[in-house]
Amino acid sequence: MWMKSAKQRLKEYKIIKRGTGPAGGESHETPQHDYIPDFDPYDDMEVDDDNYSNLYNNDVDMEDVELDSEGEESENIDEPLYENSPYSVTEFSVTLMAVFRDKHITDAASTEILNLFRVFLPASNKVPSTFVKLKTIITSLTEKSLITETCVFCSSCLKEICTCKALQKAVLLICNVMLQLESLFSRHKGTMEEFRIRQLAKNELSDIHQTVYYRSVVEKSPFVILLSIYTDGGRYTKSGSHEGWPLVAFALDLPLKLRHKYSNIIFFGYWYGKNKPDWNFVFKKLGRLSQFTYEGVTYRVKYLQAVADIPARQLWLSMVNVPGYNCCFNCNIHGEYKQRRVIYPYVETNPRDPNTFLNKTDGVNGISELYEMLESFPGGMAIDSMHTVYRGPVEVDFKTLLQGFRRDPNVRSLLKLSNNGKASLDILLTKMKFPKEYQRNKLRSINAMPSWKASELKLVCLYVVPTVLLHIASTESTNIAELIDSMIQYSAAIRILSEAKINAEMIEQSDKILNYWSKNRARLWTETAMTFKVHENLHLPQQTLMHGPLATYSAFAGESCIGEIGKDVSCYNIEVTVKQIAERLELRRASVLWLDKHGSSKVKSYFNYGNTNSKTKIPKITEEIDQFLKDNLNTWTLCGEITVAGFAIAPFFKSESVNCYICLNAENGWKAMKVVAIAQKSPEEIYFCGYFLKVKSYSNLMQKEGFLASQTFAYQYCCYGDKNDFQEDSLSICNVQRFLAKYVFIVVDDINFLMKMPHPYEHN
């Protein structure tokens, strides 16, 4: 309290006497990211020592405390960082801020890091002395603010001065969407135009661009920005009652990896309060952006897609929540009350009458704001595979299989996986390793299943069910084998709908599989297993025709966005929380955009701006491989890793190598290969050198009288072989143009499985 006025000292004395900290201080409670619904905090970051520290340490944020720097002159931020330095004060400051915000380093820790730089750099250095000065430099580089307005009101009566006496304070941040679109176009306009042209030239479904829905909108207005919007609530403390609800958008004309990148997400607004958002109020405050002008060209803004989990979606649609009798926005199914719960039996349904959304009947409580906003309503609303699929039947069936259930209430014993089966499952799970496309490359033990993330359940659905569980089924009872067979059928349908390329026949087959699976579910798992999520799965094939493969959209990216915001929260007082979110979003955006536009090549390479090709080590080849390449290619250059159709392929060089198994086109169909070298003869000529594998088609494992045996796309290119006699003795070479698919290599006792990766992009 030294060197302060009497008024300031009196104010601080009163605060201390009340036993509360200053408004800018931090709570002693550590952010609990696991309490964000289905958010996976490790999916979009590398877990190193710094990240562990941020997650578990009780850091104190002293953002309002400034070290005494009396007499320090104001630095010219365009000057060199120190004498003869190749970097300016500006670039140094912006780079540090980008790292601080990316790693969610507290303001107090940031100041300490700045002090260390001042100690170790030459005495002539102009490193900002405090984090406050660093923020001043960053904010001076931006002409416009990301946050245009902060609205504080009562969330019950929605008035600035509460008239309902509820006094439920909420805050709405309104973001500058035009500013974000300008930034997006300045960085990616050419990429977006090229991607749209390339996608429209394709016929098979690989994204929303091949759908009739997308093409009809573009034909009417070629100068159009097409967006997918997302929302969900995130709670940042275990005991707190406040929730944060961001409303964000993704540009559909960006390639998938750029589309869902955090720096390319468009923020419309952010609601923070105890109550869930009143969307009529929110959209009225935000307004609707209908056009955008860039470099003299006016673009219309269209909203083609909306994604949310079930509770958020029902709130968005102004519909009764699940489990309600009339809660499906796609059809007229009516739930039945049985065994003290509402179930949704397998019955023939008709599409929901759109007039119910206007007449407010059959489960509709009011007119949704999305009715006028979405280009197609309710068709523009997409079922989210993260919650409806992976957090749906995949999670429920797997848990039920482990914990057990009673099919017949008169039978005392539970129907569940045997103890030997559980032990075998646990051992095989923890040994599995997944390719680099999956940021989570290992699964945790089944003992940790209550805390499994949706990303883990996705791997279970695509790879564990059709391999490990298939093997275990052979040692279990007939009843358990039937349950596992049902799970394999479901896995087959989801794999088809997640493929990188989908045609009409594949959609038809997935529809048949899902209907067969649902029709038999009540008999196998009892009527209580006929949940709303099970019913929603029946609409996925038709949805794929309108929105593209399941792998191109879901809540994964949105949940990660919520988590990123949550990591910036270090105080849970409502005003300070919102202030931190607004300020740190602004600092992150400003630093990233400046570096992308003005950063030096070395700094850009550190952040991988404009360069997604990471250098990989080129493994040494044996004399046998070297001689084989000389005999077949004469001259060549070895490659460490290449990307083919979005998949990363690297040579085998140790037993843990997992990116070397591929499927190739052959005269009699296809062949599996283990790549041991990648040789480039010219930019247009690249060859795989490796051993062909002795495998059989996965379809051989299906019962001839079984349902999947007649479905040609179920587990296409998947295969298996004897672990002790798996590869051929002689080397082979083939052009990269023969590439068909990449495999996930799975060892199950004496069998090696090669399961095709459906899509190169994990986080939809």
N, C-alpha and C positions, 0 to 999 in steps of 0.2 A: 504493500500500500504506500510505499515511499514515493516521494516526488509527485504526489497527486493532490488535487484540490480537496478542501474539507468536505465538499458535497459528495465527491467520489468515495472518500474514506467512510463517510456516514452510510452511504448506500451499501458498500461492501460489508460494513459492520453488521447491518441489519440482515444481510444475506447469511452471514456466518452465524448470527444468533439464531436464525430460523433453522439452521442445520442443513441448508441447501447450498450447492455449489453454484458458481457463476453460470450464466446461461450458455456461455461458450464452452464449458467444460465437458468432460466425458463421463458417461455412466461407468460404474465399476462392473457392469455386466458385459460379458463378452458376447459378440454377435453369435447367434445360434443359427447358422445357415440351414441346418437340417430341418428347420421348422418352416422353411419355404416349401409349399406343396410340390413334391416331385422334382425339386431342383437338385441338380447334381453338381456340387461345388467343385468337383475335380474334373468335370468333363472338358472345360475350356481353359485349363491351366496346367502347367507342370508343377508337381508337388515337390518343391525343394525346401531347403531350410527356411528361406524367407517366408514362403507361403505358410508353413507350419507355424512360424512365429506370429504371423498376422492372424491366423485362425485361433490360436490358443493363448497368446500372451495378453496380459491385462494392460495394454498400452494406454498411456495418458496423452491426450491430445491438448497441447498448449498453443492452439492456433492464435489465440489473442495475446499471448505473452511474447514480448519482443526483447531480445537482449540489448543491453545498452550499447549503442553504436554512435554515441555523441561525437560529433566532429567529422563523421564519415561523409564524404562528398558524394553527390549523386553521380553514379556511373553513366557513361554514354553506352547504351546497350549495343550500339553498332561497332564499338571499338573491339580490338582483339581481346581475348580472355586474359592474356598476359603478353608481355613483350615477345614479339615474333611468333605468337601462337597462330596456327592456321584456322582456328575457330573463333568466332565472335562471342561476345557475352550473350547475345540473343540465342544463338544456336545451342550454346551450352545450357542456358536456362530452360529453353523449350525442351531439349532432350531430357534433362533431369526431371522436368515436370511430367513428361510422358511416361517415364519409368516410375515415378512416384505414384501416379494415378493408376498405371497398369498393375502395379504390385500392391496398391492400396496402403501405401506407407503413411503413417500418421503425420500430422503437421509438425509435431514436436520432434519426431525422429528425422523428418526432412531437414529441419533446422540444424540438427546435430551433424547430418551428412554434409551440409553446406559448410559448417565450421571445419570439418575435417579437410575438405577441399582447400579451404583458405590456409590451412596449416601446411599442407603438402605441396601446393603449387607455389611457383616463384612469388616473391614478395610483391611483385607488381600486379598480381592477379586482381581481377575485378569480379570475383565471385560474389553474388548477392549474400549479404550477411545474415538475413533471416528469411524464413519462408514467406513472410508478409511481403518482403521486397521482391521475392521470386514471383509471387502472384501478381504483383503490380506490373512486372515486365510482361507476363503472359497476357493479362487483360488489356494492356496497351496495344497489343498486336491485332486485336479484334475490333472492328468498327461497330458490329451489332452483337447484341447479347442473345444467347440461346433462349433464355427465359424472358418472355415479354411481359408477363403479369403473374403475380402471386395473389390468389383469392383466398381469404380466410373467412369462414362462415360456419354456421351451425349445420351439421350434416342431417339433422332431423327436419328443421323447418327451411333449410337452405337459404337463410338470410344472414347478412353480415352482423346484424344485431338480433340476437335470439329472441323470438317471440313465443316459443313453445316451452320454455323453461327447462328443456332437456340439457342445454349447454354442452352439446356434443361437438366440440371444435374439430373442424376438418380443414385441410388446405388443398387447393388445386393449383398446380403449376401449369401455366399455359406456355407452350414452346413455339418458337419461330419456325414454322414448317417451311416457309419460302427460303429462309436462310439455309436450311439443311438441304433442300432440293438443289439450290445453287451450288452448294459445296459438292453434292453428289454428282451433278452434271459436270462440274469443272474437273473432277477426277476420273469419271467413268462414262461420260457421254458416248465416246467412241466405242467402248467395250459393249455398252448396252445396245447400241444400234447394230453392231456386228453380231452380237449374240442373238438378237431377235431375228435377223435375216437368216442366220444359220439354222435356228430352231424351226422357223416357218417352212424351211425347205425339207424338213423331215416328215415322214408319214407315221412311223411308229411313235407311240406315246413315250416320250422321255422327260417331258415337263408339261406345264399347263399350256405351252405354246401350240401344241399339236391338237388341242381340243377345239371342237366347234365353238364352244363358248368364247375362248380367247380370240380365235380368228374372226368371228363375227364382229367383235368390238373393234379390232384393229382395222378391218375393212371399212367400217363406218368412219373412222377417224384415225389416220396413220400417225398424226402428231398427238400422241396420247401417252401419259404416264400411268402405268398400271400397278396398283398397289395391293398388297395383302396386309390386313390389319390384325393385331393380336392384343389381347389383354388377359390378365390374371392377377390375383392378389398374392402378396408375399408378406409374411409376418417375420420380423427380424429378431424377435426375442421369444424365449420359451413362455414367459409369463405375461408379456405385454398383450394389450388388446388392440393396438393399432395395426392397420394393414396398409401397405402401399400398392396401388394399382396403376402401373404404367399403361398408357395407350400408345402403341408403337406401330410402325408400318415397315414393310420390306418391299423393295423395288423388284417386281417380278421379272424385269428384263436384265437383271444382273445374273451372271452365272451363280450356281448354288453356293459355292464357297464364299464368294463376295457378297451374295445376297444376305446371308445370315451372319456376316462378320459384324462385330459389335460397332465398329466405327462407321458402318454403312446403315445402321438402324436409324430410322426417322422417328423422333419423339414428337408426339402430338401433345401429350399432357401427362400429368402425374397426380393422382388422387391419393391423399394420405389422411386417414381418419379411422375411427372405431367402426363406423357403419360401412357397408358396401356402397359403391358409387351409385348415385342416381344418374343414369345415363342420359335421360332427357335434359337434366341440368348441365351435365358435363358437355354434351355436344352443343348445347345452346351457348355455353361460354366459349367453347373452342371455335365454333363456326365451322363451316365445311369448305375446304379449299377445292374449288372446281376448275381452276385454270392457273397456269404458271408460265411466265415468259422468261426465256433464256436466249441471249444473243439475238434478240429481235424476233424470235419464233415463239408463238403462243401454243402451249400444250394443254390439252384437256386432262384433268386428273380423274381417273376412274378407279373405283374400289371393286376389284373382282373377287376377292377372297377374304373371309374372316375366320380366324382360328382361335379357339379357346378350349379349356377343359370344360367338363359338363356343367358344374355349378356356374362358372362365369358365362358360358354360352347361354344357359337358360335365363340368366339375368339380362344378358344382352338382347335376347329374343322376347323378353317380357313373357316368359312361359313358366308354368308350374315346374318346380324343381323335381329332380329324381330322388326317391321313387314316387312318381305321381301316376295317376291312371292314364292321362293323356299327355305324355311328356315328349313324344317323338316329333321332331319338326319335319321329318321326311314322310311319315305314313300315319295311318289312322289306327294303329294298334292301341288296344285298350287293356291296361294291366288288370290282373286278377289278384284278389287278396286270398292268399293261402299260407297256412302255417305261420301266421302272424307276420306276414310280409307281402309286399306286392311283387308278383312275378310277371314275366312277359313270355307267355308260351309261344311255341312255334306254330303260327297260323298264317294263312294267306292274308295279306293286307293290301290296301289301296293307297296311292299317294295322297298325302294330306291336301285338303282343299285350301288353296291360298287365301280364300275369303275368310277362313277362320282367324287369320292374323288381323283382318280389318274388323270383323264382327266380334272379336274377343271371345271366341267360343272354343270348346274342346281343349282346355288347358292353356289358352292364351289369356293373359291377365291384362294386357294393354298393347297399344301400338308401338312396335319397336322402332327405335331411331335408325336401325339398319334397313328398314323397309324402303326408305327413300335413298339411303346411302349406297347400298350394294347394287351392282349392275344386275344381278339376278337374286331375287329373294323368294324363298329361303335357300335356293340352290347354291348361292355364293357362300353360305355358311358351311364350313368343312368339319367333318368328324375328325378329331385329333387322335392319331394312332398311338401317341405316347401314353395317353390315359385309357383310351378305349380298347387298345390291343395289348400293349405291354403291361400296363397297370390294370388290365382287365382279365380276360380268360387266361393269359399266360401266367400271371402272378397267382390268381385264385386257384387254378388247377394244380400248379406246382406245389403250393402250400398245402392244398387238400390232400395231395398224394403223399406228402411227408407226414402230415398231422393225423390224417385219417378221417373217415366219416361213416355214417350208418346208412347203407342203401335201404335196408329193411329195419324199421324201428323195433321189430320184435327180436332181432338178432343183437346180442350183447356186444360181440367183438366188433372192432373197427376195421374198415377196409382201408388198408394203407400199405405203403412200401415196407418190405421186410427190413430188419436191422442190417442184414448183410447187404441188401440193396442200397440202403442209405450210406453205409460205410464205403461201398464201391463207388457210389455216385460222388461222395465227398472227395475221395482220392483222385478220381478222374477229372473232376471240376478244377481242382487247384493245380493240376498239371497242364491244363490247356493254356495255349498262348495264341493271341490273335494278331493279325497283320497291322501295319502302321496306320491303315485307314481308320482303325478303331483306337481312339485315344485311351480307352480303358482296355488294355491288352491282356488283362488277367481277371479271373473271377474269384470272388471271395468264397470262403467255406460256407456250406449250407447252415452252419451255426450262426452266421451273420445275416441270414436271409431276411429277418425282420427289418434290417437297415439297407437292404439292396436297393440300388437306384434303378431307374427305368432303363438306363443304358446297359446295365447288367442283365435285366430281364429281356432286353432285345437280343443279346447274345444267346441267352438260354433258348429263346424261341427259334432263332435262325439256325443254331448249331448244336446245342446240347440235346434238345428234344429228339431230333432225327438221328442222332449218333449214340450218345451215352445212354439215354433212356431206352432207345431201341435195343441196345445190347442187354441192359438190365432186365427188360421185359422177358427175355428168353429164360430167365431164371426165376421169374415170379409166377404167381397163380394166374389162372385164366382171367379172373376178374380184373386184376391189376394190368395184365397185358391188354385188355380191352380199353382200359382208361388211357394207357400210354398210346395205343393206336389212335384214339380220339385226338390226343394232343399232337400226334404226328400229322394227322389230317389238317388240323388247324394251322400248324406250322407251314405246311405245303401251300395253303391258300395265301397266307401272309407273304411268303417268299415270292409267289407269283406277282402279287400286287405291289411288291417293293422292287421289282426288277428295274434295271436302267432303261430297258426297252420293252414295251408292252403292246401287243396287238389285240384285236377284237376277240380272237380265239382264246387267248390267255385269260381275258376278262370273263369270257363265258365259262371256262373251266374253273376259275376261282369261285365264280358264283355257284356252280354245281357243288363244289367241295364244301363251301360254307353252308349251303342249304342242307346237304347230307349230314354235316357235322352238327348243326343246330337241331335237326329233326331227331337225332338219336341222343342228344345231350341229356334230356330229362330222364331217359331210361338208364343211362350210365351213371350220371352224377346226381340224380334226384331232381325234383322240380325246383328246389331252392336254388339250383345252379342256373336257372333261366333268368338271369339278371338283365337289366336294361343294356348294359355294355355288350352282353351276348347278342341281344336283338340288334343293336346298332351295327354290329359287324356285318349283318346281312345287307346293309346299304353301301358297304365299301366298294364293291365292284362298280356299281352305278356311279358312285362318287368319283372313281378313278377316271371314268369317261369324261367327267366335267373338269376335274382338277389335276389330272395326271397321276403318276406313280406315288404311292404313299411316302416314298423316301424323299420327295421334293417339298413336303410341307408337314408340319406338326408343331407341337408346343416346345420341342427341344430347344430351339434357338431362343424363343421367348422366355422360357424358364431360366436359361443361362443369362439372359439380359436382366431379369429380376434379381438373380444372384449377384451379378456384377454391381448393380445398384446397392444391394444390401451390404456388400463389402465396404462401400464408402460410408456406411452409417456407423458412427462410433459413439453417439449420444442419443438417448431415446426420449428426450423431451421433444414434443411434437414440433415446436418452432425451430429448434436447433437441428433436428433431423432433416426437416425440409430444406433448411438453409444449407446444410452440408450437401445434400443430394443435388440441389440446384448449382451450388458453387463448383462441386467436383465434376459434375457432368460438363459444365462450361469449360473448366480447366483442361479436362481430358480432350474434349472436342477441339479446343483452340490449339493445343500443343500438337496433336496428331495431324491436323490440317496444315499447320505451318510447316512441319517437318516434311510432309508429303509434297509440299509445293516448293519449299526453299532449302530443305536439308541437303547437306553434302552427300556424295555417293557412299562414303564410308558409314555415315550415321544412318542413312537409309537402309544399307545392307544389314545393319544391326537389327532394325525393326522389320526387315524383309519387305519394305515398301517397293512395289513394282517388280519384285522378284520372288516368286514362290518356289523356285528350284533350289533346294538346299543341296550343298555339295556332300556327296557320300563317298566313303572310302572305297577304293577299287581293290577288291581282294586279289591276292596273288593266285595265279593259276598254276596247275601242275604241268609238268613236262608233257604229259599225255595230251592235255587240253591244248597246250601251246602248239604242239606238232599237228594236232587235228585241225586247228584253225589255219595253220600255214598251208596244209594240204588242200583246204577248201576255199580260203579267201585270199591267200597270198599276203595282202597288206590289210591291216585293220587297226582300230583303236579300241581299247577296252573301256567299257562304261561301268560305273558303280551302281547306278540306278536310273531307270527311265520310267516315264509315265505313258501308259498305253490305255486309251479310252477312259482316262481318269484314274486308273489303277497304278500303284507304284510297284514296279517289278525290279528285284535286285537278285544277284546271283547267290547261290548257296555257298557259304564259306565256313559255317560251324553248325553244330547240331541244333542250336536254337533258331536258326534261320527260318523265317516264316513267310517271306515275301517272294519266294522262288518257285512256287507251284502254280502252273498255268494250264489252261486247256487250249488246244490248237486245232484248227481245221485240218481234216485229213481226207484222203480219197474215199475212204469208207465211212466217213462220219466225223469223228473227233478223237483226239488222243490227249492224254495227260503227260506233262513233262516236268521234270525238276531241272530248273535252269542253273547251270554252273558257271556260265560266262555270257556276257552280252558284248557283242563285237559290232562296231560301227565301221563300215567301209566307206560310206559317204553320208551326207546329211539325209539322203533319201533311202539309204540302204542300211538297215540295222538287222542283226541276226541274233536269234537265241541259240545258244549251244548248251546241250544238256542231255539227260538220259530220259527216254520214254519210260513210262511206268506200267507195270503189269497190273491192270485194274479191270474191274467189272462194273457195269452200270448199277447204280443204286437201285434201279427198278427191279433187279434180281432179288432184292431183299423183301420186296412186297409180295404178299400172298396173291397168287393168281386169281383167286376168287374175291380178293379185297377190292374196295372201292377205288383206291388210288392207282391200282394197276392199269386202269383204263384211261387215266389222266396223263397225257403225254408230257405236259409241261411241269408236272409235279416233280421237283428235284431234277430238273434238266441239267445235264453234264455232271451231276454228282456221281461219285464212284467210290469204290473201296478195293482193298487188296491185302494180301497176306503180308504181315509185317516182316517176316523172315525171307520173303522172296518178292520184293516190291519193285525193284528197278531193273531195267535191262542192262546188259554188260557193256554194250557199245554206245559211243557218243553219237548224237545226231545234231543236225543244224537245220534251222528253218527261218524264213523271213518273218519279221515282226507283224506283217500284214495278215498272217494266219491266226493271230490271237483271237480267241473267243471269250475267255473268262479267266478270272483269277480265283484260286482256291484258298480255303482255310484248311490247314492240315491238322487233323485230330487223331490222336492215338488212343484206341480203346482196347486194352489188353493186347491180343495178337492181331488186331485188325487196324489198318491205316485207312482212315476216311479222308476223302477230298471233297469238301462241300463248297459248292460255287458261292462266291460272294454276290448277292443280288445287285448291289449298288455301290459305287465307289465313294459315295458321300454318306458319312454316318449321321451327322446331326442335321435332321431334316429342317 
